[in-house]
Amino acid sequence: MVERTGLSALPLALIPAVVMDTETTGLDTGSDRVVEIAAIRVTDGLADPAAAFQMLVNPGIAIPASSTAIHSITDADVADADDIANVIPRFSQWTGNAVMIGYSIGFDLAILKAEHLRHGLRWNAPRSLDVRHLVELVAEDLPEQSLDTAAAWLGVPVEDRHRALGDAMVALGVFQALVPKLKQRGITTLAQAERSCLERASRYHGEARAGWHDVVDPGRTSPLNVTDYARIDSFPYRHRTGDIMHSPPLSVSGATKMSEALALALRKEVSSVFVNPGTGAGQPGILTERDMLRAIEATGTKALDMPVSRFAAFPLVTVAADEFIYRAISIMARRGFRHLGVTGTDGKLVGALSARDLLKQRADTAVALGNDIDTASSTEELGKVWARLTTVVRALVSEDVDPRDIAAVISRELRSLTQRACELGEAAMQMRGKGPPPQPYTMFVLGSGGRGESLLAMDQDNAIVFGKGDPGGDADLWFAELGAVVADTLNDAGVSHCKGGIMASNSDWRMDAGHWRDVVSQWLSKSRPEDILSADIFFDAKAVHGDDALLDTLSMDALHGAQKAHGFLNAMQLRAGEFTSPVGWFGKWKLEDGRVDLKRAGLMPLFSAARVMALRHGVSEPSTPGRLEAVRAAGIEAAHVIDDLIEAHKILLSAILRQQLRDIEAGLKLGNSMDPSQMTGHDLQQVRWAIDQIPKVRDLLGIPAYG
């Protein structure tokens, strides 16, 4: 099942593919034979024609003159060539598990299947796409659906036509030119392309009558059970560095003798000590057992009487205590470190992590997930993150990991994607001659990404606050261009443009600190419906790149202002209490297109109520469960409903996440709804219970119930 689930979410431009073509003795898929086979490998969107596979094949029968007239291959050309029984194993080994792509590839697959069976070889149909079918999806009205016509329409050069390698090269060019056109129609992933082709299956009855092979297996887009998913060690995704760090950290002053530091490390049974350089002397460093051994090797026993500052490494690389363990693994693997400092929310050292601590948690998926983003040098490389992330999410779901932890992992990587897009954007601005950022700034995400509750139907919600500059001024225009680069980079990587325009490229979400304060003040004082909508997601903001202090100060001022804005809070409260149950008469679901929108009917009332209660009580905790727990601690009257609301939140997240995983494999557009027909009776009962808890939101908010 790894092959089935590992590629579905990949963007079409990045699928590992082999573009192939055959030349044959004729067009009868049952009796004609292969005389030439060629293919080009495509990796991360890049083809290498110089390493192409190309072989003539002795068909064992005479090549008709009518066929030679097309491809120019004669009996003499293939007289000394291998027969297909020897070519097939070599071709299969060369292609591996790549997706097979070709123009009218159903014919080629049928011919190859017949050759397999004719020679007693096992036939395993590859995952495949027909470029001609994709052309029909975007250009149904072309005068004819030939490779020449498609190439001419798309401006793809045609060379060496009617030879296998030449035709494969043209098919590759057509496929790559189609990708952006397919994206405009909402077809971005491999599974979505497969579904779109299957939905037009009636158009391909002629191919079936001619004996062509099915290009897309209808079973490939059927919903999967979580038992079909790959499994991974979920520990690094469920726990934070603070759970396994050594605390308190072992620190010495820079003037401490090496002998004293060594004795301390031996006594405490640790492999490193942190080194404080002294008041006002910069960031702390680290002295490891390897540093000590190297010092003694270089200077002999004299090193034992020398100060540790001479041999320590500065500055110490740290990771936050609330960071996921898989991210710490990634940092160590990428930078070749064996030790990290651990910091608390105030930035001060609270513990230490060693490679020994993380060794048992090491997992290739954990290392790769962090590295894919942090080392990506292009939009194409960022695009691979989406597929790897869904693979990790599938595995975590299969291990029944708490969906709130899974949502936190998704949110973490969404924020990392945004951060890396900013870094790449700054580099692009430098390349364009725009120079570095003209002002200190913070890029931040809003909504579910800030709360740590993102699921797989992600879109962009981001904004910028910068130091100082008027709207339309030089600084603002620089950040406007950066915001546009970031928005397009994220969109191309799989995080769609926000339909509501909540992106830093939009001037409403890009301002200097002073103008942001004015806008927040207007939201709090006027309390118009559009103000409430904007303020809702703003209060979920989390910094991802730049000077965090800009956002921290703005957020704290906004939180204090909101506590005093009673009219604003009342308006937020009323809005949070407005929802309609998706359960109708006799307990039946109210379906829209066969689905129930669980975000609108359940999640939204929950996180909206938690947000307004947090604002009333001055709670800065970002997550919905965290906010509910914090307001319970404040001693509110309706504390008795909080446990049920927290459990309902967990159940709804799980139901939406599992549906999204099924929809990815089915090639469906992702949303926040569920299809009751695809759920087990037990899961449906849980969701129904969760929905029944949502009216308790009004108890929490202290507003009367209504129908």
C-alpha positions in Angstrom: 0.0 0.0 0.0 3.0 2.4 0.2 3.0 2.8 -3.6 -0.7 3.4 -3.6 -0.7 6.1 -1.0 2.7 7.6 -1.5 2.2 9.6 -4.7 -1.5 10.6 -4.7 -0.9 14.0 -3.1 2.1 15.0 -5.1 1.7 17.9 -7.5 1.6 16.8 -11.1 4.8 18.7 -11.9 6.7 16.7 -9.2 5.6 13.1 -9.6 8.4 10.6 -10.2 7.6 9.6 -13.8 8.7 7.8 -16.9 7.4 9.2 -20.2 7.5 6.2 -22.6 6.5 5.2 -26.1 6.7 2.1 -28.3 6.9 1.4 -32.0 5.2 -1.8 -33.1 4.5 -4.1 -36.1 0.9 -2.8 -36.2 -2.1 -1.7 -34.3 -3.6 -5.0 -33.2 -2.9 -5.2 -29.4 -3.4 -8.9 -29.3 -1.1 -10.0 -32.2 1.3 -7.3 -33.1 4.7 -6.9 -31.5 7.1 -4.3 -30.1 10.0 -3.2 -32.3 11.3 -0.3 -30.3 10.8 1.0 -26.8 12.0 4.2 -25.3 11.5 6.3 -22.1 12.7 9.4 -20.3 12.9 9.6 -16.6 11.5 12.7 -14.9 12.5 13.5 -11.3 11.2 16.6 -9.4 10.0 18.0 -12.7 13.4 17.7 -14.4 14.0 15.3 -17.3 17.4 13.8 -18.4 17.2 12.9 -22.1 20.9 12.0 -22.0 20.1 9.1 -19.7 17.0 7.9 -21.6 16.1 4.2 -22.1 16.1 3.3 -25.8 16.2 -0.2 -27.3 15.3 -1.8 -30.6 13.5 -5.1 -30.2 13.5 -8.2 -32.5 9.7 -8.9 -32.8 10.2 -12.5 -34.1 7.9 -11.7 -37.0 8.3 -9.7 -40.2 7.7 -5.9 -39.9 5.0 -5.0 -42.5 6.0 -2.4 -45.0 3.1 -0.2 -43.9 4.5 0.0 -40.4 8.0 0.6 -41.7 6.7 3.5 -43.7 5.6 5.1 -40.4 8.5 4.5 -38.1 11.2 3.6 -40.7 12.3 0.5 -38.7 13.1 -2.4 -41.0 13.7 -6.1 -40.4 17.4 -5.5 -41.0 17.5 -2.9 -38.2 16.2 -5.4 -35.6 17.8 -8.6 -36.9 20.5 -8.5 -34.2 18.4 -6.9 -31.5 17.3 -8.7 -28.3 13.8 -10.2 -28.2 11.2 -8.7 -25.9 11.6 -11.4 -23.3 15.1 -10.1 -22.5 14.2 -6.4 -22.9 11.2 -6.4 -20.5 13.2 -7.2 -17.4 15.7 -4.5 -18.2 13.0 -2.0 -18.9 11.1 -2.9 -15.7 14.2 -2.5 -13.6 14.9 0.9 -15.2 11.4 2.3 -14.6 11.0 1.1 -11.0 7.8 2.3 -9.4 7.6 5.5 -11.4 4.3 6.7 -12.8 4.1 5.7 -16.5 3.1 8.6 -18.8 2.6 8.6 -22.5 0.4 9.9 -25.4 -2.4 7.3 -26.0 -0.5 5.1 -23.6 -3.4 2.7 -23.3 -2.2 1.2 -26.6 1.4 0.9 -25.4 0.3 -0.7 -22.1 -1.9 -3.2 -23.9 0.9 -4.2 -26.3 3.3 -4.6 -23.4 0.8 -6.7 -21.4 0.3 -9.0 -24.4 4.1 -9.4 -24.7 4.4 -10.2 -21.0 1.8 -12.9 -21.2 3.1 -14.3 -24.5 6.5 -15.0 -22.9 5.2 -16.2 -19.5 6.2 -13.0 -17.7 4.1 -11.6 -14.9 2.2 -8.4 -15.7 1.9 -5.7 -13.1 0.0 -2.7 -14.5 1.9 0.5 -13.6 0.3 3.6 -12.3 -0.2 5.7 -15.4 -1.5 8.8 -17.0 -2.5 9.4 -20.7 -1.4 12.8 -21.9 -4.1 12.7 -24.5 -6.8 12.4 -21.8 -5.2 15.4 -20.0 -5.3 17.4 -23.2 -9.0 16.6 -23.6 -9.6 17.9 -20.0 -8.4 21.4 -21.0 -8.9 21.6 -24.8 -11.9 19.5 -25.7 -12.5 21.5 -28.9 -9.1 20.9 -30.6 -9.8 19.8 -34.2 -8.2 16.4 -33.5 -6.6 14.8 -30.5 -3.3 13.8 -32.1 0.1 14.4 -30.6 1.0 16.7 -33.5 -2.1 18.9 -32.9 -1.5 19.1 -29.2 2.1 20.0 -29.6 1.3 22.7 -32.1 -1.4 24.1 -29.8 1.0 24.3 -26.9 4.0 25.4 -28.9 6.0 22.2 -28.1 8.8 21.5 -30.7 8.5 18.2 -32.6 11.6 16.3 -33.6 12.2 12.8 -34.7 8.5 12.0 -34.9 7.3 8.4 -35.1 10.4 7.0 -33.4 9.9 6.0 -29.8 12.3 8.4 -28.1 11.2 11.3 -30.3 7.5 10.7 -29.5 8.3 10.3 -25.8 10.1 13.7 -25.8 7.1 15.4 -27.5 4.7 13.8 -25.1 6.9 15.0 -22.2 6.8 18.5 -23.5 3.0 18.5 -23.9 2.6 17.1 -20.4 4.8 19.8 -18.8 2.9 22.5 -20.8 -0.4 21.1 -19.6 0.4 21.3 -15.9 -0.3 25.0 -15.3 -3.5 24.7 -17.5 -4.7 21.8 -15.4 -3.9 23.7 -12.2 -6.2 26.6 -13.4 -9.0 24.0 -13.4 -8.3 22.8 -9.9 -6.4 19.7 -11.0 -3.1 19.9 -9.2 -2.3 16.4 -7.8 -1.8 13.0 -9.4 -5.0 11.6 -7.7 -7.0 14.6 -8.9 -5.8 14.0 -12.5 -6.7 10.4 -12.2 -10.2 11.2 -11.0 -10.8 13.8 -13.6 -9.8 11.3 -16.3 -12.1 8.6 -14.8 -15.0 10.9 -14.7 -14.7 11.1 -18.5 -14.5 7.4 -18.9 -17.4 7.2 -21.3 -15.2 9.1 -23.8 -12.8 6.2 -23.9 -15.1 3.3 -24.8 -13.5 3.2 -28.3 -10.2 2.5 -26.7 -11.6 -0.4 -24.8 -13.2 -1.8 -28.0 -9.8 -1.6 -29.7 -8.3 -3.6 -26.9 -6.4 -0.8 -25.2 -5.4 -1.1 -21.5 -7.2 0.9 -18.8 -4.9 3.8 -18.0 -6.4 4.6 -14.6 -7.5 1.8 -12.3 -11.0 2.8 -11.0 -10.1 1.2 -7.6 -7.3 3.7 -7.2 -9.6 6.5 -6.4 -11.8 4.6 -4.0 -11.7 5.6 -0.3 -9.0 3.9 1.8 -9.3 2.6 5.3 -6.7 3.8 7.8 -5.5 0.2 8.0 -4.1 0.7 4.5 -1.8 3.4 5.6 1.9 3.2 6.1 3.1 3.1 9.7 5.8 5.1 11.3 7.1 5.7 14.8 4.7 8.4 16.1 6.6 9.3 19.2 8.6 12.3 17.7 5.3 13.7 16.4 3.4 13.4 19.7 6.0 14.7 22.2 7.9 17.9 22.6 11.6 18.4 23.4 10.6 19.5 26.9 9.4 16.0 27.6 12.8 14.4 27.2 15.3 17.1 27.9 17.8 17.0 30.8 16.8 19.7 33.3 18.1 21.9 34.8 20.9 22.6 32.3 24.4 22.1 33.5 26.3 25.4 33.1 29.7 26.7 34.0 31.4 30.1 33.6 33.8 30.7 30.8 36.6 31.1 33.3 36.1 27.6 34.8 39.1 25.3 34.4 38.7 22.4 31.9 39.5 19.9 34.7 36.6 21.2 36.8 34.2 21.1 33.9 35.3 17.5 33.1 34.8 16.4 36.7 31.4 18.0 36.8 30.3 16.3 33.6 31.5 12.9 34.8 29.8 13.4 38.2 26.5 14.3 36.6 26.9 11.7 33.8 26.3 14.1 31.0 28.3 14.6 27.7 28.3 18.4 27.6 28.1 21.5 29.7 26.9 25.0 28.7 29.3 27.8 29.0 28.3 31.3 30.1 30.7 33.9 28.6 30.1 36.4 31.3 27.8 39.4 31.8 27.1 41.3 28.6 29.5 39.0 26.6 27.0 37.5 24.2 25.2 34.2 23.9 26.1 31.1 25.8 28.2 28.4 24.2 28.7 24.6 24.7 31.6 22.4 25.6 31.2 18.7 24.7 33.2 15.6 25.6 34.6 15.7 22.1 35.7 19.3 22.5 37.5 18.2 25.7 39.3 15.3 24.0 40.4 17.4 21.1 41.8 20.0 23.5 43.8 17.4 25.4 45.0 15.9 22.1 46.1 19.3 20.8 47.7 20.8 24.0 48.2 17.8 26.3 47.4 17.9 29.9 47.9 21.7 29.9 44.4 21.9 28.6 43.0 20.8 32.0 44.2 24.1 33.6 42.9 26.3 30.8 39.6 28.1 30.9 36.7 26.3 29.1 35.9 29.4 27.0 39.0 28.7 25.0 37.6 25.5 23.7 33.8 25.9 23.8 31.7 26.5 20.7 29.8 29.8 20.5 26.9 30.5 20.2 24.9 27.6 21.5 22.2 26.4 19.1 18.9 26.0 20.8 15.4 24.6 20.3 12.2 25.7 22.1 10.9 23.4 24.9 7.5 23.3 23.1 9.0 22.3 19.8 8.2 18.8 18.4 10.9 16.2 18.9 11.0 15.4 15.2 12.1 19.0 14.6 15.0 18.7 17.0 16.0 15.4 15.2 15.9 17.3 11.9 18.1 20.2 13.3 20.7 17.7 14.6 20.8 15.7 11.4 21.0 18.7 9.1 23.7 20.6 11.0 25.6 17.6 12.2 25.2 18.5 15.9 25.1 16.1 18.8 23.8 18.6 21.4 21.2 21.3 21.6 20.1 23.8 24.3 16.4 23.9 25.2 14.8 27.3 25.9 11.6 28.3 27.6 9.0 30.8 26.5 11.2 33.6 27.8 14.2 32.5 25.7 16.2 31.4 28.7 17.9 28.0 28.9 15.8 25.4 30.7 17.4 22.1 29.6 19.7 20.2 27.3 19.2 17.6 24.5 21.8 15.1 23.3 21.9 12.8 20.3 21.7 10.0 22.8 18.4 11.3 24.0 17.1 11.4 20.5 18.7 8.3 19.0 15.8 6.0 20.0 13.4 8.4 18.4 15.3 8.9 15.2 13.2 8.2 12.1 13.9 9.0 8.4 10.5 10.5 8.0 11.1 12.9 10.9 14.4 14.0 9.5 13.2 14.4 6.0 10.0 16.3 6.9 11.9 19.1 8.6 14.8 19.1 6.1 12.5 19.3 3.0 11.3 22.7 4.1 14.3 24.2 5.9 16.8 23.4 3.0 14.4 23.9 0.1 15.9 26.3 -2.5 13.0 26.5 -4.9 9.2 26.4 -5.1 9.4 22.9 -6.6 11.3 21.5 -3.6 8.8 23.1 -1.3 6.0 21.3 -3.3 7.4 18.0 -2.2 6.6 18.8 1.4 2.9 18.5 0.9 3.1 14.8 -0.2 5.6 14.0 2.6 3.4 15.7 5.1 0.3 13.7 4.1 2.3 10.5 4.3 3.2 11.4 7.9 -0.3 12.3 8.7 -1.7 9.0 7.3 0.7 7.1 9.5 -0.1 9.1 12.6 -3.9 8.6 12.0 -3.3 4.9 11.6 -1.6 4.8 15.0 -4.6 6.7 16.6 -2.4 9.6 17.5 -4.5 12.4 19.1 -5.8 14.5 16.2 -4.9 17.7 18.1 -1.3 16.6 18.0 -1.6 15.9 14.3 -3.1 19.3 13.7 -0.3 20.8 15.6 2.3 19.1 13.4 0.4 20.3 10.2 0.3 23.8 11.6 4.0 23.6 12.5 4.9 22.8 8.9 2.5 25.3 7.5 4.3 28.0 9.5 7.7 26.6 8.3 6.5 26.7 4.7 5.6 30.3 5.2 8.9 31.1 6.9 10.9 29.4 4.1 8.8 31.2 1.5 9.8 34.5 3.2 13.5 33.6 3.1 13.3 32.6 -0.6 11.3 35.8 -1.2 14.0 38.0 0.4 16.6 36.3 -1.7 14.5 36.9 -4.8 14.1 40.6 -3.9 17.9 40.9 -3.7 18.3 39.2 -7.1 15.8 41.8 -8.5 18.0 44.6 -7.2 15.5 45.6 -4.5 17.9 45.2 -1.7 17.2 43.9 1.8 14.1 44.6 3.9 13.9 48.4 4.4 12.5 48.0 7.9 12.4 45.4 10.6 9.3 43.2 10.0 7.4 40.2 11.1 5.6 37.8 8.8 2.8 36.0 10.8 0.1 33.5 10.1 -3.4 33.8 11.4 -6.5 31.6 12.0 -6.0 27.8 12.4 -2.3 28.0 11.5 -1.7 30.3 14.5 -3.9 28.3 16.8 -2.1 25.1 15.9 -5.2 23.5 14.5 -4.6 23.3 10.7 -5.8 20.2 8.9 -5.0 19.2 5.3 -7.3 21.6 3.5 -4.9 24.5 4.0 -5.0 27.9 2.4 -3.0 31.0 3.1 -3.8 33.3 6.0 -0.8 35.5 6.6 0.1 39.2 7.3 3.0 41.5 7.8 3.8 44.2 10.4 6.8 46.3 9.7 8.6 49.0 11.7 7.5 52.3 10.1 6.2 53.6 6.8 3.1 55.1 5.3 0.7 53.1 3.0 2.1 53.3 -0.6 5.5 54.5 0.7 8.8 52.9 -0.3 8.8 50.4 2.6 5.2 49.4 2.1 5.8 48.8 -1.7 8.8 46.7 -0.9 6.8 44.5 1.5 3.9 44.4 -1.0 6.2 42.8 -3.5 7.6 40.4 -0.9 4.1 39.5 0.1 3.2 38.7 -3.6 6.3 36.5 -3.9 5.4 34.7 -0.8 1.8 34.2 -1.8 2.7 32.8 -5.2 5.5 30.6 -3.7 3.1 29.1 -1.2 0.4 28.7 -3.9 2.8 26.8 -6.2 3.9 24.6 -3.3 0.3 23.5 -2.6 -1.0 26.1 0.0 -3.6 27.9 -2.0 -4.1 31.6 -2.2 -6.7 32.7 0.4 -10.0 33.3 -1.4 -10.8 36.1 1.1 -7.5 37.9 0.4 -6.0 37.4 3.8 -2.4 37.6 2.6 0.4 40.0 3.1 0.2 40.9 -0.6 -3.1 42.7 0.3 -2.7 46.2 1.8 -5.4 45.4 4.4 -3.0 42.8 5.9 0.3 44.6 5.5 0.9 47.7 7.6 3.5 49.3 9.8 3.1 49.0 13.6 1.4 52.3 14.0 -1.2 51.7 11.3 -1.9 48.2 12.7 -2.6 49.7 16.1 -5.1 52.2 14.5 -6.8 49.4 12.6 -7.1 47.2 15.7 -8.5 50.1 17.6 -11.1 50.7 14.9 -12.1 47.0 15.1 -12.5 47.2 18.8 -14.5 50.4 18.8 -16.8 50.0 15.8 -17.5 46.3 16.0 -19.0 46.0 12.5 -19.5 42.5 11.2 -16.5 42.8 8.9 -14.4 44.0 11.8 -15.4 41.0 13.9 -14.4 38.6 11.0 -11.0 40.3 10.7 -10.4 40.5 14.4 -11.3 36.8 14.9 -8.3 35.5 13.0 -6.0 38.3 14.1 -6.3 37.2 17.7 -4.9 33.8 16.5 -1.7 35.3 15.1 1.7 33.6 15.4 5.0 35.0 14.2 6.9 32.8 11.7 9.7 35.1 10.4 11.5 38.3 11.2 11.4 40.3 14.4 8.9 38.6 16.7 8.9 41.5 19.1 6.9 43.6 16.6 4.0 41.2 16.7 4.4 40.4 20.4 4.0 44.0 21.3 1.1 44.5 18.9 -0.7 41.4 20.1 -0.3 42.3 23.8 -1.7 45.8 23.2 -4.6 44.3 21.2 -5.3 41.7 24.0 -5.4 44.4 26.7 -7.6 46.6 24.5 -10.0 43.8 23.8 -10.6 43.2 27.5 -11.9 46.7 27.9 -14.0 46.7 24.6 -17.2 45.3 26.0 -19.3 46.1 22.9 -16.8 44.3 20.7 -16.7 41.3 23.0 -20.5 41.2 23.1 -20.6 41.3 19.3 -18.0 38.5 19.1 -20.0 36.5 21.6 -23.3 36.7 19.7 -21.5 35.7 16.5 -20.0 32.7 18.2 -23.4 31.6 19.4 -24.9 31.7 15.9 -24.9 28.2 14.5 -27.4 25.6 13.2 -27.4 21.9 13.9 -26.8 19.7 10.9 -29.1 17.1 12.4 -32.7 17.3 11.3 -36.0 15.6 12.1 -35.8 12.0 13.4 -32.0 12.4 13.8 -31.2 12.5 10.1 -28.3 14.4 8.8 -29.0 17.5 6.7 -26.8 16.8 3.7 -25.4 19.2 1.1 -24.1 17.3 -1.9 -24.0 14.2 0.3 -21.9 15.8 3.0 -22.0 17.6 6.4 -19.9 20.7 6.9 -18.3 19.9 10.3 -16.3 23.1 10.5 -19.4 25.3 10.1 -21.6 23.2 12.3 -19.1 22.3 15.0 -15.5 23.4 14.9 -16.3 27.1 14.2 -18.6 27.6 17.2 -16.1 25.9 19.4 -13.0 27.9 18.5 -15.0 31.1 18.2 -16.4 30.7 21.7 -12.9 29.7 23.1 -11.4 32.8 21.5 -13.9 35.3 22.9 -13.7 33.7 26.4 -9.9 33.9 26.2 -10.1 37.6 25.3 -12.6 38.3 28.1 -10.2 36.8 30.6 -6.9 38.1 29.1 -5.7 34.6 28.1 -2.9 34.5 25.6 -2.9 30.8 25.0 -3.6 30.2 21.2 -5.2 26.7 21.0 -8.9 26.0 21.5 -8.4 23.3 24.2 -5.8 25.5 25.9 -8.1 28.5 25.9 -10.9 26.5 27.4 -8.7 25.0 30.1 -7.4 28.5 30.9 -10.8 30.0 31.3 -11.9 27.1 33.4 -9.0 27.9 35.7 -10.4 31.5 35.9 -13.5 30.2 37.7 -16.3 30.8 35.2 -19.8 29.7 36.0 -20.2 27.2 33.1 -16.9 25.3 33.7 -18.9 22.1 33.9 -19.4 22.1 30.1 -15.7 22.5 29.2 -14.7 18.8 29.3 -17.5 17.9 26.8 -16.6 20.8 24.5 -12.9 19.8 24.5 -13.8 16.2 23.7 -16.2 17.3 20.9 -13.4 19.4 19.4 -11.1 16.3 19.4 -13.7 14.1 17.7 -14.6 16.7 15.0 -10.9 17.2 14.2 -10.5 13.5 13.8 -13.5 13.1 11.6 -12.5 15.9 9.2 -8.9 14.7 9.0 -9.8 11.1 8.2 -12.2 12.3 5.5 -9.5 14.5 4.0 -7.2 11.6 3.8 -9.8 9.6 2.0 -10.5 12.5 -0.4 -6.8 12.9 -1.2 -6.7 9.3 -2.5 -9.9 9.8 -4.3 -8.6 12.9 -6.0 -11.3 15.1 -4.5 -10.9 18.8 -3.6 -10.3 19.0 0.1 -12.7 20.7 2.5 -14.0 20.4 6.1 -17.0 18.2 5.5 -17.6 14.5 6.0 -19.5 11.9 3.9 -21.5 9.9 6.4 -21.7 7.0 3.9 -18.0 6.5 4.2 -17.9 6.2 8.0 -18.3 3.3 10.4 -21.3 3.2 12.7 -19.1 3.8 15.7 -17.4 6.9 14.2 -20.8 8.3 13.2 -22.1 7.9 16.7 -19.1 9.8 18.0 -19.6 12.6 15.6 -23.3 12.8 16.4 -22.4 13.0 20.1 -19.9 15.8 19.4 -22.5 17.7 17.4 -24.9 17.3 20.3 -22.4 19.1 22.6 -22.2 22.3 20.4 -25.3 24.0 22.0 -23.3 24.0 25.3 -21.2 26.8 23.7 -24.1 29.1 24.5 -23.9 28.0 28.2 -20.2 28.8 28.1 -20.9 32.2 26.6 -23.8 32.9 29.0 -26.3 33.6 26.2 -29.8 32.1 26.0 -30.4 29.1 23.9 -32.6 29.4 20.8 -33.6 27.1 18.0 
